[in-house]
Amino acid sequence: MGTEEINTIIPVLEEMRAKGMNLSGPLPADTLFQPKYLDHADAVLAMYHDQGLPVLKYQGFGRGVNITLGLPFIRTSVDHGTALELAGQGKADVGSFITALNLAIKMIVNTQ
């Protein structure tokens, strides 16, 4: 099945904990999304798009924010597709866009 968890993920988590970060895990994607894990969490880091986003959409479609890590700039995006069929009609719900934009602004302020 691979050794990424043992050789890479756990050592990185231990290093971050040693620097003072309060982290849980690693946890399996099929059991992570339960109140006992999420009630005290500020964020969830999924190793793959398809592990985290379906649950995020199920729990709060239109209110979630996807954050891309590892880039030299802040990138947030809505938790849904582009809905091009709604463009220019005034029918699209902009709630997720506003949430993603506000989070990006907050992240920028916190990095200064």
FISEMI-131531 format. One record per residue: residue number from 1; chain; residue in one letter; x, y, z of N, C-alpha, C, O in turn. Coordinates in pm, whole numbers. Example, Ala and Ser with C-alpha at 12.3 -4.5 7.8 and 13.67 -1.06 7.14 Angstrom:
<node num="1" chaine="A" residu="a" n_east="1319" n_north="-569" n_up="780" ca_east="1230" ca_north="-450" ca_up="780" c_east="1320" c_north="-330" c_up="780" o_east="1424" o_north="-332" o_up="846"/>
<node num="2" chaine="A" residu="s" n_east="1285" n_north="-225" n_up="708" ca_east="1367" ca_north="-106" ca_up="714" c_east="1290" c_north="3" c_up="787" o_east="1341" o_north="114" o_up="804"/>
END
This chain:
<node num="1" chaine="A" residu="m" n_east="81" n_north="-119" n_up="0" ca_east="0" ca_north="0" ca_up="0" c_east="86" c_north="126" c_up="0" o_east="33" o_north="234" o_up="-24"/>
<node num="2" chaine="A" residu="g" n_east="212" n_north="117" n_up="25" ca_east="297" ca_north="235" ca_up="26" c_east="347" c_north="268" c_up="166" o_east="293" o_north="221" o_up="265"/>
<node num="3" chaine="A" residu="t" n_east="450" n_north="349" n_up="171" ca_east="510" ca_north="386" ca_up="300" c_east="510" c_north="536" c_up="324" o_east="579" o_north="585" o_up="413"/>
<node num="4" chaine="A" residu="e" n_east="432" n_north="611" n_up="243" ca_east="431" ca_north="756" ca_up="256" c_east="392" c_north="803" c_up="396" o_east="450" o_north="898" o_up="448"/>
<node num="5" chaine="A" residu="e" n_east="293" n_north="736" n_up="456" ca_east="248" ca_north="777" ca_up="589" c_east="360" c_north="762" c_up="691" o_east="385" o_north="853" o_up="770"/>
<node num="6" chaine="A" residu="i" n_east="426" n_north="648" n_up="691" ca_east="532" ca_north="621" ca_up="788" c_east="657" c_north="704" c_up="760" o_east="715" o_north="761" o_up="852"/>
<node num="7" chaine="A" residu="n" n_east="697" n_north="711" n_up="634" ca_east="824" ca_north="775" ca_up="599" c_east="816" c_north="926" c_up="580" o_east="917" o_north="995" o_up="594"/>
<node num="8" chaine="A" residu="t" n_east="699" n_north="977" n_up="547" ca_east="689" ca_north="1120" ca_up="515" c_east="589" c_north="1194" c_up="603" o_east="625" o_north="1291" o_up="669"/>
<node num="9" chaine="A" residu="i" n_east="466" n_north="1149" n_up="604" ca_east="359" ca_north="1224" ca_up="671" c_east="380" c_north="1232" c_up="821" o_east="377" o_north="1341" o_up="878"/>
<node num="10" chaine="A" residu="i" n_east="402" n_north="1119" n_up="888" ca_east="419" ca_north="1119" ca_up="1034" c_east="541" c_north="1201" c_up="1076" o_east="529" o_north="1279" o_up="1170"/>
<node num="11" chaine="A" residu="p" n_east="657" n_north="1186" n_up="1013" ca_east="770" ca_north="1271" ca_up="1052" c_east="742" c_north="1422" c_up="1037" o_east="785" o_north="1501" o_up="1121"/>
<node num="12" chaine="A" residu="v" n_east="672" n_north="1461" n_up="933" ca_east="639" ca_north="1603" ca_up="915" c_east="544" c_north="1649" c_up="1025" o_east="562" o_north="1758" o_up="1081"/>
<node num="13" chaine="A" residu="l" n_east="444" n_north="1568" n_up="1057" ca_east="352" ca_north="1604" ca_up="1165" c_east="427" c_north="1617" c_up="1298" o_east="401" o_north="1710" o_up="1375"/>
<node num="14" chaine="A" residu="e" n_east="518" n_north="1525" n_up="1325" ca_east="596" ca_north="1532" ca_up="1449" c_east="682" c_north="1658" c_up="1453" o_east="695" o_north="1721" o_up="1558"/>
<node num="15" chaine="A" residu="e" n_east="740" n_north="1694" n_up="1341" ca_east="822" ca_north="1816" ca_up="1333" c_east="737" c_north="1940" c_up="1359" o_east="779" o_north="2031" o_up="1431"/>
<node num="16" chaine="A" residu="m" n_east="617" n_north="1944" n_up="1301" ca_east="529" ca_north="2059" ca_up="1321" c_east="478" c_north="2065" c_up="1465" o_east="464" o_north="2174" o_up="1521"/>
<node num="17" chaine="A" residu="r" n_east="450" n_north="1950" n_up="1525" ca_east="408" ca_north="1948" ca_up="1666" c_east="520" c_north="2000" c_up="1755" o_east="494" o_north="2073" o_up="1852"/>
<node num="18" chaine="A" residu="a" n_east="644" n_north="1964" n_up="1724" ca_east="759" ca_north="2011" ca_up="1802" c_east="773" c_north="2163" c_up="1793" o_east="830" o_north="2225" o_up="1882"/>
<node num="19" chaine="A" residu="k" n_east="720" n_north="2222" n_up="1685" ca_east="724" ca_north="2368" ca_up="1669" c_east="602" c_north="2435" c_up="1731" o_east="586" o_north="2557" o_up="1720"/>
<node num="20" chaine="A" residu="g" n_east="517" n_north="2356" n_up="1797" ca_east="404" ca_north="2413" ca_up="1869" c_east="269" c_north="2404" c_up="1802" o_east="171" o_north="2457" o_up="1855"/>
<node num="21" chaine="A" residu="m" n_east="260" n_north="2338" n_up="1688" ca_east="130" ca_north="2326" ca_up="1622" c_east="48" c_north="2216" c_up="1688" o_east="101" o_north="2109" o_up="1720"/>
<node num="22" chaine="A" residu="n" n_east="-80" n_north="2241" n_up="1707" ca_east="-172" ca_north="2144" ca_up="1764" c_east="-237" c_north="2067" c_up="1649" o_east="-329" o_north="2117" o_up="1584"/>
<node num="23" chaine="A" residu="l" n_east="-188" n_north="1947" n_up="1624" ca_east="-231" ca_north="1868" ca_up="1509" c_east="-287" c_north="1733" c_up="1552" o_east="-242" o_north="1675" o_up="1651"/>
<node num="24" chaine="A" residu="s" n_east="-383" n_north="1684" n_up="1478" ca_east="-434" ca_north="1548" ca_up="1494" c_east="-393" c_north="1469" c_up="1371" o_east="-368" o_north="1525" o_up="1264"/>
<node num="25" chaine="A" residu="g" n_east="-387" n_north="1339" n_up="1388" ca_east="-364" ca_north="1256" ca_up="1272" c_east="-224" c_north="1201" c_up="1262" o_east="-140" o_north="1221" o_up="1350"/>
<node num="26" chaine="A" residu="p" n_east="-201" n_north="1131" n_up="1154" ca_east="-289" ca_north="1118" ca_up="1038" c_east="-412" c_north="1034" c_up="1070" o_east="-409" o_north="943" o_up="1153"/>
<node num="27" chaine="A" residu="l" n_east="-520" n_north="1065" n_up="1001" ca_east="-646" ca_north="994" ca_up="1018" c_east="-694" c_north="946" c_up="881" o_east="-670" o_north="1012" o_up="780"/>
<node num="28" chaine="A" residu="p" n_east="-761" n_north="831" n_up="877" ca_east="-811" ca_north="781" ca_up="749" c_east="-926" c_north="867" c_up="698" o_east="-1012" o_north="909" o_up="775"/>
<node num="29" chaine="A" residu="a" n_east="-927" n_north="893" n_up="569" ca_east="-1028" ca_north="981" ca_up="509" c_east="-1169" c_north="928" c_up="528" o_east="-1264" o_north="1006" o_up="534"/>
<node num="30" chaine="A" residu="d" n_east="-1185" n_north="796" n_up="538" ca_east="-1321" ca_north="742" ca_up="549" c_east="-1379" c_north="752" c_up="690" o_east="-1497" o_north="725" o_up="709"/>
<node num="31" chaine="A" residu="t" n_east="-1298" n_north="791" n_up="790" ca_east="-1351" ca_north="808" ca_up="925" c_east="-1323" c_north="947" c_up="983" o_east="-1375" o_north="980" o_up="1090"/>
<node num="32" chaine="A" residu="l" n_east="-1243" n_north="1026" n_up="917" ca_east="-1204" ca_north="1157" ca_up="968" c_east="-1322" c_north="1251" c_up="990" o_east="-1324" o_north="1324" o_up="1090"/>
<node num="33" chaine="A" residu="f" n_east="-1417" n_north="1251" n_up="901" ca_east="-1523" ca_north="1352" ca_up="902" c_east="-1634" c_north="1316" c_up="1000" o_east="-1748" o_north="1292" o_up="961"/>
<node num="34" chaine="A" residu="q" n_east="-1598" n_north="1312" n_up="1128" ca_east="-1691" ca_north="1287" ca_up="1237" c_east="-1677" c_north="1399" c_up="1339" o_east="-1570" o_north="1459" o_up="1350"/>
<node num="35" chaine="A" residu="p" n_east="-1783" n_north="1429" n_up="1413" ca_east="-1775" ca_north="1537" ca_up="1513" c_east="-1660" c_north="1521" c_up="1611" o_east="-1600" o_north="1621" o_up="1651"/>
<node num="36" chaine="A" residu="k" n_east="-1627" n_north="1399" n_up="1652" ca_east="-1520" ca_north="1383" ca_up="1751" c_east="-1385" c_north="1433" c_up="1699" o_east="-1298" o_north="1467" o_up="1779"/>
<node num="37" chaine="A" residu="y" n_east="-1367" n_north="1437" n_up="1569" ca_east="-1244" ca_north="1491" ca_up="1511" c_east="-1260" c_north="1637" c_up="1466" o_east="-1168" o_north="1717" o_up="1480"/>
<node num="38" chaine="A" residu="l" n_east="-1376" n_north="1670" n_up="1414" ca_east="-1395" ca_north="1802" ca_up="1353" c_east="-1437" c_north="1911" c_up="1450" o_east="-1413" o_north="2029" o_up="1423"/>
<node num="39" chaine="A" residu="d" n_east="-1500" n_north="1875" n_up="1563" ca_east="-1551" ca_north="1978" ca_up="1654" c_east="-1442" c_north="2070" c_up="1707" o_east="-1471" o_north="2185" o_up="1742"/>
<node num="40" chaine="A" residu="h" n_east="-1319" n_north="2023" n_up="1713" ca_east="-1210" ca_north="2104" ca_up="1768" c_east="-1108" c_north="2141" c_up="1661" o_east="-997" o_north="2185" o_up="1692"/>
<node num="41" chaine="A" residu="a" n_east="-1145" n_north="2124" n_up="1535" ca_east="-1050" ca_north="2151" ca_up="1426" c_east="-1080" c_north="2284" c_up="1358" o_east="-1196" o_north="2323" o_up="1343"/>
<node num="42" chaine="A" residu="d" n_east="-975" n_north="2352" n_up="1319" ca_east="-989" ca_north="2474" ca_up="1238" c_east="-986" c_north="2442" c_up="1089" o_east="-1039" o_north="2518" o_up="1008"/>
<node num="43" chaine="A" residu="a" n_east="-923" n_north="2331" n_up="1053" ca_east="-907" ca_north="2296" ca_up="912" c_east="-881" c_north="2147" c_up="899" o_east="-845" o_north="2080" o_up="996"/>
<node num="44" chaine="A" residu="v" n_east="-901" n_north="2097" n_up="779" ca_east="-869" ca_north="1958" ca_up="745" c_east="-775" c_north="1962" c_up="625" o_east="-802" o_north="2030" o_up="526"/>
<node num="45" chaine="A" residu="l" n_east="-667" n_north="1889" n_up="634" ca_east="-573" ca_north="1877" ca_up="522" c_east="-594" c_north="1739" c_up="460" o_east="-562" o_north="1637" o_up="522"/>
<node num="46" chaine="A" residu="a" n_east="-645" n_north="1737" n_up="340" ca_east="-662" ca_north="1612" ca_up="267" c_east="-546" c_north="1599" c_up="169" o_east="-508" o_north="1696" o_up="103"/>
<node num="47" chaine="A" residu="m" n_east="-492" n_north="1480" n_up="160" ca_east="-377" ca_north="1459" ca_up="72" c_east="-418" c_north="1463" c_up="-76" o_east="-335" o_north="1491" o_up="-163"/>
<node num="48" chaine="A" residu="y" n_east="-544" n_north="1435" n_up="-102" ca_east="-594" ca_north="1435" ca_up="-239" c_east="-727" c_north="1509" c_up="-245" o_east="-807" o_north="1502" o_up="-151"/>
<node num="49" chaine="A" residu="h" n_east="-750" n_north="1578" n_up="-353" ca_east="-872" ca_north="1655" ca_up="-377" c_east="-996" c_north="1571" c_up="-349" o_east="-1089" o_north="1616" o_up="-281"/>
<node num="50" chaine="A" residu="d" n_east="-999" n_north="1449" n_up="-400" ca_east="-1118" ca_north="1366" ca_up="-390" c_east="-1140" c_north="1304" c_up="-253" o_east="-1242" o_north="1239" o_up="-231"/>
<node num="51" chaine="A" residu="q" n_east="-1047" n_north="1322" n_up="-159" ca_east="-1068" ca_north="1273" ca_up="-23" c_east="-1145" c_north="1374" c_up="61" o_east="-1228" o_north="1336" o_up="143"/>
<node num="52" chaine="A" residu="g" n_east="-1117" n_north="1501" n_up="42" ca_east="-1175" ca_north="1602" ca_up="129" c_east="-1293" c_north="1677" c_up="70" o_east="-1389" o_north="1706" o_up="142"/>
<node num="53" chaine="A" residu="l" n_east="-1288" n_north="1709" n_up="-57" ca_east="-1389" ca_north="1796" ca_up="-115" c_east="-1530" c_north="1736" c_up="-118" o_east="-1625" o_north="1811" o_up="-94"/>
<node num="54" chaine="A" residu="p" n_east="-1550" n_north="1608" n_up="-146" ca_east="-1687" ca_north="1556" ca_up="-145" c_east="-1756" c_north="1573" c_up="-9" o_east="-1874" o_north="1606" o_up="-4"/>
<node num="55" chaine="A" residu="v" n_east="-1683" n_north="1552" n_up="99" ca_east="-1743" ca_north="1568" ca_up="231" c_east="-1769" c_north="1715" c_up="261" o_east="-1873" o_north="1750" o_up="317"/>
<node num="56" chaine="A" residu="l" n_east="-1675" n_north="1800" n_up="224" ca_east="-1694" ca_north="1944" ca_up="242" c_east="-1820" c_north="1990" c_up="169" o_east="-1899" o_north="2067" o_up="224"/>
<node num="57" chaine="A" residu="k" n_east="-1838" n_north="1945" n_up="48" ca_east="-1956" ca_north="1982" ca_up="-29" c_east="-2083" c_north="1928" c_up="36" o_east="-2185" o_north="1996" o_up="40"/>
<node num="58" chaine="A" residu="y" n_east="-2077" n_north="1806" n_up="85" ca_east="-2194" ca_north="1746" ca_up="149" c_east="-2232" c_north="1823" c_up="275" o_east="-2350" o_north="1850" o_up="299"/>
<node num="59" chaine="A" residu="q" n_east="-2134" n_north="1858" n_up="355" ca_east="-2159" ca_north="1925" ca_up="483" c_east="-2205" c_north="2069" c_up="466" o_east="-2283" o_north="2118" o_up="547"/>
<node num="60" chaine="A" residu="g" n_east="-2160" n_north="2137" n_up="364" ca_east="-2196" ca_north="2277" ca_up="352" c_east="-2175" c_north="2331" c_up="213" o_east="-2097" o_north="2424" o_up="192"/>
<node num="61" chaine="A" residu="f" n_east="-2244" n_north="2273" n_up="116" ca_east="-2225" ca_north="2316" ca_up="-22" c_east="-2248" c_north="2466" c_up="-34" o_east="-2348" o_north="2519" o_up="14"/>
<node num="62" chaine="A" residu="g" n_east="-2153" n_north="2533" n_up="-97" ca_east="-2164" ca_north="2676" ca_up="-116" c_east="-2107" c_north="2758" c_up="-2" o_east="-2104" o_north="2881" o_up="-11"/>
<node num="63" chaine="A" residu="r" n_east="-2061" n_north="2693" n_up="105" ca_east="-2003" ca_north="2765" ca_up="218" c_east="-1857" c_north="2726" c_up="242" o_east="-1790" o_north="2787" o_up="325"/>
<node num="64" chaine="A" residu="g" n_east="-1809" n_north="2627" n_up="172" ca_east="-1673" ca_north="2580" ca_up="192" c_east="-1573" c_north="2656" c_up="106" o_east="-1609" o_north="2718" o_up="6"/>
<node num="65" chaine="A" residu="v" n_east="-1448" n_north="2649" n_up="148" ca_east="-1340" ca_north="2714" ca_up="74" c_east="-1229" c_north="2613" c_up="51" o_east="-1188" o_north="2543" o_up="144"/>
<node num="66" chaine="A" residu="n" n_east="-1182" n_north="2604" n_up="-70" ca_east="-1070" ca_north="2519" ca_up="-106" c_east="-944" c_north="2606" c_up="-105" o_east="-939" o_north="2707" o_up="-174"/>
<node num="67" chaine="A" residu="i" n_east="-844" n_north="2567" n_up="-27" ca_east="-719" ca_north="2641" ca_up="-19" c_east="-610" c_north="2555" c_up="-81" o_east="-592" o_north="2439" o_up="-42"/>
<node num="68" chaine="A" residu="t" n_east="-536" n_north="2609" n_up="-176" ca_east="-425" ca_north="2538" ca_up="-238" c_east="-298" c_north="2575" c_up="-163" o_east="-262" o_north="2692" o_up="-154"/>
<node num="69" chaine="A" residu="l" n_east="-230" n_north="2475" n_up="-109" ca_east="-108" ca_north="2498" ca_up="-32" c_east="15" c_north="2475" c_up="-120" o_east="6" o_north="2414" o_up="-226"/>
<node num="70" chaine="A" residu="g" n_east="128" n_north="2526" n_up="-75" ca_east="255" ca_north="2502" ca_up="-143" c_east="284" c_north="2598" c_up="-256" o_east="382" o_north="2579" o_up="-329"/>
<node num="71" chaine="A" residu="l" n_east="203" n_north="2699" n_up="-272" ca_east="227" ca_north="2799" ca_up="-377" c_east="295" c_north="2921" c_up="-315" o_east="283" o_north="2943" o_up="-195"/>
<node num="72" chaine="A" residu="p" n_east="364" n_north="3001" n_up="-395" ca_east="429" ca_north="3121" ca_up="-341" c_east="331" c_north="3238" c_up="-322" o_east="372" o_north="3350" o_up="-296"/>
<node num="73" chaine="A" residu="f" n_east="203" n_north="3211" n_up="-336" ca_east="100" ca_north="3313" ca_up="-319" c_east="-24" c_north="3246" c_up="-259" o_east="-35" o_north="3123" o_up="-261"/>
<node num="74" chaine="A" residu="i" n_east="-114" n_north="3326" n_up="-206" ca_east="-237" ca_north="3273" ca_up="-146" c_east="-337" c_north="3244" c_up="-257" o_east="-361" o_north="3327" o_up="-345"/>
<node num="75" chaine="A" residu="r" n_east="-394" n_north="3123" n_up="-253" ca_east="-496" ca_north="3086" ca_up="-351" c_east="-611" c_north="3019" c_up="-279" o_east="-596" o_north="2912" o_up="-220"/>
<node num="76" chaine="A" residu="t" n_east="-726" n_north="3082" n_up="-285" ca_east="-849" ca_north="3022" ca_up="-236" c_east="-944" c_north="3008" c_up="-354" o_east="-933" o_north="3081" o_up="-452"/>
<node num="77" chaine="A" residu="s" n_east="-1037" n_north="2915" n_up="-343" ca_east="-1137" ca_north="2901" ca_up="-449" c_east="-1267" c_north="2851" c_up="-390" o_east="-1272" o_north="2799" o_up="-278"/>
<node num="78" chaine="A" residu="v" n_east="-1372" n_north="2868" n_up="-466" ca_east="-1504" ca_north="2823" ca_up="-424" c_east="-1506" c_north="2670" c_up="-418" o_east="-1419" o_north="2603" o_up="-473"/>
<node num="79" chaine="A" residu="d" n_east="-1607" n_north="2617" n_up="-351" ca_east="-1615" ca_north="2472" ca_up="-336" c_east="-1701" c_north="2407" c_up="-444" o_east="-1747" o_north="2294" o_up="-427"/>
<node num="80" chaine="A" residu="h" n_east="-1724" n_north="2477" n_up="-553" ca_east="-1807" ca_north="2424" ca_up="-660" c_east="-1748" c_north="2462" c_up="-795" o_east="-1644" o_north="2529" o_up="-801"/>
<node num="81" chaine="A" residu="g" n_east="-1811" n_north="2422" n_up="-900" ca_east="-1761" ca_north="2451" ca_up="-1034" c_east="-1792" c_north="2593" c_up="-1079" o_east="-1835" o_north="2676" o_up="-999"/>
<node num="82" chaine="A" residu="t" n_east="-1770" n_north="2619" n_up="-1205" ca_east="-1785" ca_north="2755" ca_up="-1259" c_east="-1929" c_north="2793" c_up="-1291" o_east="-1961" o_north="2912" o_up="-1294"/>
<node num="83" chaine="A" residu="a" n_east="-2015" n_north="2698" n_up="-1314" ca_east="-2157" ca_north="2722" ca_up="-1347" c_east="-2170" c_north="2820" c_up="-1463" o_east="-2247" o_north="2916" o_up="-1457"/>
<node num="84" chaine="A" residu="l" n_east="-2095" n_north="2795" n_up="-1569" ca_east="-2099" ca_north="2885" ca_up="-1685" c_east="-2240" c_north="2901" c_up="-1742" o_east="-2270" o_north="3004" o_up="-1803"/>
<node num="85" chaine="A" residu="e" n_east="-2324" n_north="2802" n_up="-1723" ca_east="-2461" ca_north="2811" ca_up="-1775" c_east="-2543" c_north="2920" c_up="-1704" o_east="-2649" o_north="2960" o_up="-1753"/>
<node num="86" chaine="A" residu="l" n_east="-2494" n_north="2966" n_up="-1588" ca_east="-2563" ca_north="3073" ca_up="-1515" c_east="-2502" c_north="3211" c_up="-1539" o_east="-2557" o_north="3312" o_up="-1495"/>
<node num="87" chaine="A" residu="a" n_east="-2390" n_north="3216" n_up="-1608" ca_east="-2318" ca_north="3342" ca_up="-1627" c_east="-2405" c_north="3447" c_up="-1695" o_east="-2474" o_north="3419" o_up="-1793"/>
<node num="88" chaine="A" residu="g" n_east="-2401" n_north="3568" n_up="-1641" ca_east="-2472" ca_north="3681" ca_up="-1699" c_east="-2621" c_north="3682" c_up="-1679" o_east="-2690" o_north="3767" o_up="-1735"/>
<node num="89" chaine="A" residu="q" n_east="-2674" n_north="3589" n_up="-1598" ca_east="-2818" ca_north="3580" ca_up="-1578" c_east="-2863" c_north="3629" c_up="-1441" o_east="-2983" o_north="3640" o_up="-1414"/>
<node num="90" chaine="A" residu="g" n_east="-2768" n_north="3659" n_up="-1353" ca_east="-2804" ca_north="3702" ca_up="-1218" c_east="-2862" c_north="3591" c_up="-1133" o_east="-2930" o_north="3620" o_up="-1034"/>
<node num="91" chaine="A" residu="k" n_east="-2838" n_north="3466" n_up="-1168" ca_east="-2895" ca_north="3352" ca_up="-1096" c_east="-2795" c_north="3283" c_up="-1003" o_east="-2834" o_north="3207" o_up="-915"/>
<node num="92" chaine="A" residu="a" n_east="-2667" n_north="3309" n_up="-1023" ca_east="-2564" ca_north="3239" ca_up="-946" c_east="-2563" c_north="3289" c_up="-801" o_east="-2581" o_north="3407" o_up="-775"/>
<node num="93" chaine="A" residu="d" n_east="-2541" n_north="3196" n_up="-709" ca_east="-2524" ca_north="3230" ca_up="-567" c_east="-2377" c_north="3263" c_up="-546" o_east="-2290" o_north="3178" o_up="-570"/>
<node num="94" chaine="A" residu="v" n_east="-2348" n_north="3384" n_up="-503" ca_east="-2209" ca_north="3428" ca_up="-488" c_east="-2155" c_north="3403" c_up="-347" o_east="-2044" o_north="3445" o_up="-316"/>
<node num="95" chaine="A" residu="g" n_east="-2231" n_north="3334" n_up="-263" ca_east="-2190" ca_north="3313" ca_up="-124" c_east="-2055" c_north="3247" c_up="-108" o_east="-1974" o_north="3292" o_up="-27"/>
<node num="96" chaine="A" residu="s" n_east="-2029" n_north="3142" n_up="-184" ca_east="-1901" ca_north="3071" ca_up="-173" c_east="-1786" c_north="3159" c_up="-221" o_east="-1677" o_north="3155" o_up="-165"/>
<node num="97" chaine="A" residu="f" n_east="-1810" n_north="3239" n_up="-325" ca_east="-1706" ca_north="3331" ca_up="-374" c_east="-1672" c_north="3434" c_up="-267" o_east="-1554" o_north="3462" o_up="-243"/>
<node num="98" chaine="A" residu="i" n_east="-1773" n_north="3490" n_up="-203" ca_east="-1749" ca_north="3590" ca_up="-99" c_east="-1674" c_north="3528" c_up="18" o_east="-1584" o_north="3589" o_up="74"/>
<node num="99" chaine="A" residu="t" n_east="-1711" n_north="3405" n_up="55" ca_east="-1642" ca_north="3336" ca_up="164" c_east="-1496" c_north="3312" c_up="128" o_east="-1408" o_north="3335" o_up="210"/>
<node num="100" chaine="A" residu="a" n_east="-1470" n_north="3266" n_up="6" ca_east="-1332" ca_north="3240" ca_up="-39" c_east="-1252" c_north="3370" c_up="-45" o_east="-1135" o_north="3372" o_up="-6"/>
<node num="101" chaine="A" residu="l" n_east="-1313" n_north="3476" n_up="-93" ca_east="-1245" ca_north="3606" ca_up="-101" c_east="-1212" c_north="3660" c_up="38" o_east="-1101" o_north="3708" o_up="62"/>
<node num="102" chaine="A" residu="n" n_east="-1308" n_north="3652" n_up="130" ca_east="-1284" ca_north="3700" ca_up="266" c_east="-1175" c_north="3621" c_up="336" o_east="-1095" o_north="3677" o_up="411"/>
<node num="103" chaine="A" residu="l" n_east="-1170" n_north="3489" n_up="312" ca_east="-1064" ca_north="3409" ca_up="372" c_east="-928" c_north="3447" c_up="313" o_east="-830" o_north="3455" o_up="387"/>
<node num="104" chaine="A" residu="a" n_east="-921" n_north="3470" n_up="184" ca_east="-795" ca_north="3512" ca_up="122" c_east="-748" c_north="3644" c_up="182" o_east="-629" o_north="3661" o_up="210"/>
<node num="105" chaine="A" residu="i" n_east="-840" n_north="3738" n_up="201" ca_east="-804" ca_north="3867" ca_up="261" c_east="-753" c_north="3847" c_up="403" o_east="-653" o_north="3907" o_up="443"/>
<node num="106" chaine="A" residu="k" n_east="-822" n_north="3763" n_up="480" ca_east="-779" ca_north="3734" ca_up="618" c_east="-639" c_north="3672" c_up="619" o_east="-556" o_north="3706" o_up="703"/>
<node num="107" chaine="A" residu="m" n_east="-613" n_north="3581" n_up="526" ca_east="-482" ca_north="3517" ca_up="518" c_east="-374" c_north="3619" c_up="482" o_east="-263" o_north="3614" o_up="536"/>
<node num="108" chaine="A" residu="i" n_east="-406" n_north="3712" n_up="392" ca_east="-309" ca_north="3816" ca_up="356" c_east="-278" c_north="3903" c_up="476" o_east="-161" o_north="3932" o_up="503"/>
<node num="109" chaine="A" residu="v" n_east="-380" n_north="3945" n_up="548" ca_east="-361" ca_north="4030" ca_up="667" c_east="-276" c_north="3958" c_up="771" o_east="-190" o_north="4020" o_up="834"/>
<node num="110" chaine="A" residu="n" n_east="-300" n_north="3828" n_up="788" ca_east="-226" ca_north="3751" ca_up="889" c_east="-81" c_north="3725" c_up="850" o_east="-1" o_north="3688" o_up="936"/>
<node num="111" chaine="A" residu="t" n_east="-45" n_north="3742" n_up="723" ca_east="93" ca_north="3719" ca_up="681" c_east="177" c_north="3846" c_up="687" o_east="299" o_north="3840" o_up="669"/>
<node num="112" chaine="A" residu="q" n_east="115" n_north="3958" n_up="712" ca_east="188" ca_north="4085" ca_up="715" c_east="236" c_north="4118" c_up="855" o_east="299" o_north="4221" o_up="876"/>
END
